[in-house]
Amino acid sequence: MSQDVFGILTHLEILSVTDNGLEEQAARLILMDSRKECSLLREALQLRPALAAILSHGGSCALCSQAFLTTWLECVQFISLRKDMKVSGPQSVPVRALLCSYSCFNQSGHMYYGVASV
């Protein structure tokens, strides 16, 4: 099955990073599979540098660690300089984090805050 998805992607003229449809799902599948040690897709990507270059811009979700190409949700997490970085003073600073989906964002128990662009 992995080879079928790769074959579909190689026929695309361009892998759009603005369309979160089938291209994104195929990219996520390839990114996840290419992380495996014995991955046919990782080997195949070496033969297609243009596609590998597009996929190299992918990221990992700060919550679930799943791979993604298009940033779905940009967030911040406030960290305490005193506690986390051993710096004196009560300041907190925002640290950028990327999430793969609203499903991850809607999970309870995390300290990520969504960033809205106007």
Backbone hydrogen bonds in HBPLUS format (Angstrom, degrees):
<---DONOR---> <-ACCEPTOR-->    atom                        ^
c    i                          cat <-CA-CA->   ^        H-A-AA   ^      H-
h    n   atom  resd res      DA  || num        DHA   H-A  angle D-A-AA Bond
n    s   type  num  typ     dist DA aas  dist angle  dist       angle   num
A0004-ASP N   A0001-MET O   3.02 MM   3  5.20 124.0  2.35 101.5 115.8     1
A0005-VAL N   A0001-MET O   3.29 MM   4  6.69 157.0  2.35 157.9 162.3     2
A0006-PHE N   A0002-SER O   3.15 MM   4  6.40 162.7  2.18 148.5 153.5     3
A0007-GLY N   A0003-GLN O   2.90 MM   4  6.06 153.9  1.97 145.3 152.6     4
A0008-ILE N   A0004-ASP O   3.09 MM   4  6.38 150.2  2.18 145.3 152.6     5
A0009-LEU N   A0005-VAL O   3.08 MM   4  6.39 161.2  2.12 152.0 156.4     6
A0010-THR N   A0006-PHE O   3.04 MM   4  6.28 149.9  2.14 150.4 158.1     7
A0011-HIS N   A0008-ILE O   3.20 MM   3  5.55 148.2  2.31 106.4 115.2     8
A0012-LEU N   A0009-LEU O   3.14 MM   3  5.39 159.1  2.19 107.6 114.1     9
A0025-GLN N   A0021-GLY O   3.24 MM   4  6.61 161.2  2.28 151.1 156.3    10
A0026-ALA N   A0022-LEU O   2.86 MM   4  6.05 161.8  1.89 153.9 158.7    11
A0027-ALA N   A0023-GLU O   2.84 MM   4  6.01 157.2  1.89 146.6 153.7    12
A0028-ARG N   A0024-GLU O   2.88 MM   4  6.10 157.8  1.93 150.6 156.3    13
A0029-LEU N   A0025-GLN O   3.03 MM   4  6.26 155.4  2.10 144.2 150.7    14
A0030-ILE N   A0026-ALA O   2.96 MM   4  6.24 161.4  1.99 151.7 156.5    15
A0031-LEU N   A0027-ALA O   2.79 MM   4  5.99 165.3  1.81 154.5 159.0    16
A0032-MET N   A0028-ARG O   2.89 MM   4  6.00 162.2  1.92 148.7 153.4    17
A0033-ASP N   A0029-LEU O   2.97 MM   4  6.10 164.1  1.99 147.6 152.5    18
A0034-SER N   A0030-ILE O   2.80 MM   4  5.88 156.2  1.86 151.7 158.5    19
A0035-ARG N   A0032-MET O   3.29 MM   3  5.49 153.2  2.36 101.8 109.6    20
A0036-LYS N   A0033-ASP O   3.07 MM   3  5.61 158.6  2.11 114.6 121.0    21
A0043-GLU N   A0039-SER O   3.39 MM   4  6.67 159.3  2.43 141.1 145.7    22
A0044-ALA N   A0040-LEU O   2.88 MM   4  6.14 155.1  1.95 147.3 155.0    23
A0045-LEU N   A0041-LEU O   2.83 MM   4  6.01 147.4  1.94 148.4 156.4    24
A0046-GLN N   A0043-GLU O   3.23 MM   3  5.47 137.3  2.43 100.4 111.3    25
A0047-LEU N   A0044-ALA O   3.01 MM   3  5.39 145.4  2.13 107.3 117.2    26
A0048-ARG N   A0045-LEU O   3.06 MM   3  5.03 153.1  2.13 101.0 109.5    27
A0052-ALA N   A0048-ARG O   3.05 MM   4  6.30 160.9  2.08 153.2 159.3    28
A0053-ALA N   A0049-PRO O   2.86 MM   4  5.95 148.1  1.96 142.1 149.8    29
A0054-ILE N   A0050-ALA O   3.20 MM   4  6.51 152.9  2.28 141.8 148.0    30
A0055-LEU N   A0051-LEU O   2.99 MM   4  6.25 166.7  2.01 154.4 157.8    31
A0056-SER N   A0052-ALA O   2.91 MM   4  5.98 127.3  2.20 137.9 151.4    32
A0057-HIS N   A0054-ILE O   3.30 MM   3  5.95 166.2  2.32 114.7 118.8    33
A0058-GLY N   A0055-LEU O   3.09 MM   3  5.55 159.8  2.13 117.8 119.8    34
A0059-GLY N   A0068-PHE O   2.75 MM   9  5.45 152.6  1.82 154.5 164.1    35
A0068-PHE N   A0059-GLY O   2.97 MM   9  5.45 148.1  2.08 143.5 144.8    36
A0061-CYS N   A0066-GLN O   2.93 MM   5  5.41 157.1  1.99 145.0 151.4    37
A0065-SER N   A0061-CYS O   2.95 MM   4  4.49 137.1  2.13 119.6 128.5    38
A0062-ALA N   A0098-LEU O   2.90 MM  36  5.87 157.5  1.95 160.8 168.4    39
A0099-LEU N   A0073-LEU O   2.94 MM  26  5.25 165.7  1.96 158.1 161.9    40
A0115-VAL N   A0074-GLU O   2.85 MM  41  5.68 153.1  1.93 165.4 156.3    41
A0075-CYS N   A0097-ALA O   2.77 MM  22  5.06 163.6  1.79 172.6 169.2    42
A0097-ALA N   A0075-CYS O   2.90 MM  22  5.06 156.0  1.95 134.5 132.7    43
A0076-VAL N   A0113-TYR O   2.87 MM  37  5.32 145.0  1.99 141.5 152.5    44
A0113-TYR N   A0076-VAL O   2.83 MM  37  5.32 161.9  1.86 154.5 160.7    45
A0077-GLN N   A0095-VAL O   2.91 MM  18  5.24 145.9  2.03 137.7 148.3    46
A0095-VAL N   A0077-GLN O   2.86 MM  18  5.24 145.3  1.98 132.9 143.9    47
A0079-ILE N   A0093-VAL O   2.91 MM  14  5.55 163.0  1.94 156.4 155.5    48
A0093-VAL N   A0079-ILE O   2.95 MM  14  5.55 155.1  2.01 152.7 157.8    49
A0084-ASP N   A0080-SER O   2.85 MM   4  5.67 158.1  1.90 150.6 156.8    50
A0081-LEU N   A0091-GLN O   3.02 MM  10  5.91 168.0  2.03 155.9 159.9    51
A0085-MET N   A0081-LEU O   3.11 MM   4  4.98 140.2  2.28 114.4 125.2    52
A0087-VAL N   A0081-LEU O   2.98 MM   6  5.32 171.1  1.98 128.9 129.9    53
A0105-PHE N   A0101-SER O   3.26 MM   4  6.56 164.3  2.28 139.8 144.2    54
A0106-ASN N   A0102-TYR O   2.80 MM   4  5.85 150.7  1.89 146.2 152.6    55
A0107-GLN N   A0104-CYS O   3.12 MM   3  5.38 160.5  2.16 108.8 114.9    56
